[in-house]
Amino acid sequence: HQLVIPRDPSLPPVVFHWFPFIGSAISYGNDPLNFFFKCREKYGDVFTFILFGRKVTVALGAKGNNFVLGGKSTAFSAEDAYTHFTTPVFGKDVVYDVPNEVFMEQKKFVKVGLTTENFRSYVGMIEDEVDEFMKTDAAFLIYQMNDINEWGRFDATDVMAQITILTASRTLQGKEVRSGLDKSFSQLYNDLDGGFTPLNFMFPNLPLESYRRRDEAHKKMSQFYVDIIQKRKQFGDDEHDMIAALRTQKYRDGRPLPDHEIAHIMIALLMAGQHTSSATGSWAMLHLANSPETQEALYREQVENFGTPDGKLRSMTYEEFRKLPILDSVIRETLRIHPPIHSIMRKVRSDVPVPPTLAAPSENGTYVVPKGHFVLASAAVSQVDPIIWSNPEVFDPTRWSDPEGVAAQAFDTYADENGEKIDYGFGAVSKGTDSPYQPFGAGRHRCIGEQFAYLQLGVVLTTIIRRVELRLETDSVPEQNYHTMITMPKKPRNICFRRRNFD
Ligand code: HEM
């Protein structure tokens, strides 16, 4: 004689679960893609699941991406979804700690630091850092021995994490951060990073040591940046980095950016770029190591474009770098199978109807996502959806150069909000919100680091490929580990390498 409360037919179907509060947290947390594909079979493109008490409504496919990412910020709020775990890490008065209009102004300030002029100066710096790393780090000992017959090996992610922070700090973050890496800055970074995990996302306030260290590290790191800014005020600033760019910016009402806001934006950029780029670089290297043909094609592209009469390879300019289709397609394909961010969330501020073309309870009905829910888009699903892509699990960069292929069509069809194709340049993908391919998100919260990430990844990968040949140690590319904020390769993820030439 249990009382059955009829379900409101305008609410999306709820994923079946045994435990009320936990809901589907375990299935989602262990393998979100598998969970989403299974739910789609049962419930369609729109459904709600319970995640530690939160009601999360998922909208799948290109239309689902459009629904969530193209939604109005007054209805779908990123800051309401993220601030509890980003503000303790980034700090006050920036990003999700301020109303969306203020953050949008801050995003414009950051764009000022991401100019072509700056990028031109970064190519050589990134190459130098990778070169120096290979000449000095223990991971490349065999390379340093100059023996072309010996194979060495390294952990893909350990190496990429180091190279990413070295190159990002040398370029965007600035020379003071780069030299701080050899001192206390690395430890501060690790402590801060230890507070930027799924646990922090789920449970903002736990009395854990890692939370205390996070807070302590935030204070010290913020002060570290404020000190840099003050020194530059005193001694002048002619750097090509982000601190220099932010120092010149003013809000629309004429207010300059206070030092602590510059410091906090710098921390936010550090965190936004580090795991995303190092995960992508790790996956790209693992796939290259697993695919001798792709690796050879990438190496050939370097030799054909930059080979000199004495058999060496010269440095490239930023303009030349942007015209390398094989490199472009390797990164693009890596991001298709391994978008670092598998779930993008917003908190719902007012009831929002689901377009019936996306999902509906019946012919005349409409689902409504109620205020208080979260909405979730997952490009990770639409980017490997067998309905859209042929052989979606296969790493095949050539799919991007086939003008008749699904990839090119997906790219063209969804070119921009008005349906017009726009060439955003090397590496840039569609800016429309209804594309099935959006590793950098879409809409107002879209990534602004894309061009920098392509530059960093492109120069890092080619610098390595110019010097060594890669092979995978295991039979296949490792599985994805979803237990970290950013999708990383599971261990073991070793790459074997052999020096290509004598010096
Ligand atoms: C936003 C991915 C590198 C800075 C985003 C979003 C995605 C993304 C999916 C949208 C998040 C959302 O809508 O909630 C990536 C990937 C990267 C990368 C795949 C590298 C391969 C970077 C780098 C920087 C950066 C290097 C900084 C230099 C940002 C910023 C936002 C953003 C400022 C805006 C957040 C917002 O408006 O809410 N990124 N990112 N990203 N990313 Fe990136």
Boltz pocket constraint, residues with backbone or C-beta under 6 A from the ligand:
constraints:
  - pocket:
      binder: B
      contacts: [[A, 78], [A, 107], [A, 172], [A, 268], [A, 269], [A, 272], [A, 273], [A, 274], [A, 276], [A, 277], [A, 280], [A, 339], [A, 340], [A, 341], [A, 344], [A, 345], [A, 438], [A, 439], [A, 440], [A, 441], [A, 442], [A, 444], [A, 445], [A, 446], [A, 447], [A, 448], [A, 449], [A, 450], [A, 452], [A, 453]]
      max_distance: 6.0
